[in-house]
């Protein structure tokens, strides 16, 4: 993964190394450990890219395969600049 941007309602906009831009919905995971620790907007927005995946403070991460497989492609009109 190249870039990541937190979006409202606990979604992530992702840009992968192959140029694809996709959106991942974190809401189903936020009731489970360890992701329940980032279930507030202030903590969720602290996401960054490390080692090719999404990482939050406290060593919370998610497999890049999950991010890709469970995300949906972003239509061209919804592709906003993601940042690292």
Secondary structure as the mmCIF struct_conf table of DSSP 4:
data_model
#
loop_
_struct_conf.conf_type_id
_struct_conf.id
_struct_conf.beg_label_comp_id
_struct_conf.beg_label_asym_id
_struct_conf.beg_label_seq_id
_struct_conf.end_label_comp_id
_struct_conf.end_label_asym_id
_struct_conf.end_label_seq_id
STRN STRN1 UNK A 3 UNK A 7
HELX_RH_3T_P HELX_RH_3T_P1 UNK A 8 UNK A 10
STRN STRN2 UNK A 11 UNK A 15
TURN_TY1_P TURN_TY1_P1 UNK A 17 UNK A 18
BEND BEND1 UNK A 19 UNK A 19
STRN STRN3 UNK A 21 UNK A 25
HELX_RH_3T_P HELX_RH_3T_P2 UNK A 27 UNK A 29
TURN_TY1_P TURN_TY1_P2 UNK A 30 UNK A 31
BEND BEND2 UNK A 32 UNK A 32
TURN_TY1_P TURN_TY1_P3 UNK A 33 UNK A 34
HELX_RH_3T_P HELX_RH_3T_P3 UNK A 35 UNK A 38
BEND BEND3 UNK A 40 UNK A 40
HELX_RH_AL_P HELX_RH_AL_P1 UNK A 41 UNK A 44
TURN_TY1_P TURN_TY1_P4 UNK A 45 UNK A 46
STRN STRN4 UNK A 48 UNK A 50
TURN_TY1_P TURN_TY1_P5 UNK A 51 UNK A 52
STRN STRN5 UNK A 53 UNK A 56
TURN_TY1_P TURN_TY1_P6 UNK A 57 UNK A 59
STRN STRN6 UNK A 60 UNK A 61
HELX_RH_AL_P HELX_RH_AL_P2 UNK A 64 UNK A 69
TURN_TY1_P TURN_TY1_P7 UNK A 70 UNK A 70
STRN STRN7 UNK A 72 UNK A 73
HELX_LH_PP_P HELX_LH_PP_P1 UNK A 74 UNK A 75
HELX_RH_3T_P HELX_RH_3T_P4 UNK A 76 UNK A 78
STRN STRN8 UNK A 83 UNK A 83
#
